[in-house]
Amino acid sequence: MNNFSKRLKQAMDEQGINQTDLATKTGLGKSSISQYISGKNEPTAFRLKMLADALDVSPAWLKGDIDEPASEAGHTNNLPVETAAKLMGVGKQMIREGLKNGTFPFGYAVLMPSGKFRYYISPKKFTEYTGVEL
């Protein structure tokens, strides 16, 4: 396992997402993500940027070019729907619907095999969109 594959797995674990979630978020194939994690392949610069954006980390950290911990490289935890709703002064359902239909650029919703949705909100992108400091 190379630096990139280790860091990719670390960022996914910290975000609490699996290969399918990351494939959905980036538009990349699940098999590509699997090969990146196993160290069999490394992404092109364009795909590296897609993965870094999806995981809210810097491409340099993801590649292993810098040794800062993920949290210092821009990686932060997922913001709960309840917190986002409270900070925006709206209902939780409005946040969920906005994430499902792509209205809110600070996160996304993933339909899980169980038929339920899992919601992801980037605190960094939330702050940029709303102006609310976390």
PyMOL commands that set and color helices and strands:
alter all, ss='L'
color gray80, all
select helices_A, chain A and resi 3-15+19-26+30-38+45-55+59-63+70-73+81-88+92-101+123-130
alter helices_A, ss='H'
color red, helices_A
select strands_A, chain A and resi 107-111+117-121
alter strands_A, ss='S'
color yellow, strands_A
deselect
rebuild
show_as cartoon
